[in-house]
Amino acid sequence: MCATCHVYLDSGCHDAVPQVSEVENEMLESAASGRRENSRLGCQLVIGPDVEEIVVHVPLRQI
């Protein structure tokens, strides 16, 4: 439960991936960068064969 693959999913890509699971939701609470409505864990983004691409934004980690 590390949440180091935290990304922000581009607004046009929400329908291309499954909804946030309960486990992913809990893991996002420990993300180093601020959580947003479009926060996802990259390791949980399952992309089907009909999806050609998605756009994610990698947050800058504040130390």
LINBEL-V782692 format. One record per residue. N is the residue number from 1. RES is the residue in one small letter. SS is DSSP state (H for helix, E for strand, L for the rest). OMEGA is omega as a letter, one per 30 degrees, with the letter a starting at -180 (* if undefined). NEAR is the number of other C-alpha atoms within 12 Angstrom. Layout:
# LINBEL-V782692
N:RES:SS:OMEGA:NEAR
N:RES:SS:OMEGA:NEAR
This chain:
# LINBEL-V782692
1:m:L:a:17
2:c:L:a:17
3:a:L:l:25
4:t:L:l:22
5:c:L:l:28
6:h:E:l:34
7:v:E:l:31
8:y:E:a:29
9:l:E:l:32
10:d:L:a:21
11:s:H:a:17
12:g:H:a:14
13:c:H:a:22
14:h:H:a:24
15:d:H:a:20
16:a:H:a:22
17:v:E:l:30
18:p:L:l:17
19:q:L:l:22
20:v:L:l:24
21:s:L:l:16
22:e:H:l:12
23:v:H:l:17
24:e:H:l:25
25:n:H:l:23
26:e:H:a:18
27:m:H:l:25
28:l:H:l:32
29:e:L:a:22
30:s:L:l:20
31:a:L:a:28
32:a:L:l:22
33:s:L:a:23
34:g:L:l:21
35:r:L:l:22
36:r:L:l:20
37:e:L:a:16
38:n:L:l:28
39:s:E:l:35
40:r:E:l:42
41:l:E:a:39
42:g:H:a:29
43:c:H:a:19
44:q:H:a:26
45:l:L:l:29
46:v:L:a:21
47:i:E:a:20
48:g:L:a:13
49:p:L:a:9
50:d:L:a:11
51:v:L:a:15
52:e:L:l:11
53:e:L:l:19
54:i:L:l:23
55:v:L:l:22
56:v:E:l:24
57:h:E:a:20
58:v:E:a:21
59:p:L:l:23
60:l:L:a:15
61:r:L:l:13
62:q:L:a:8
63:i:L:*:5
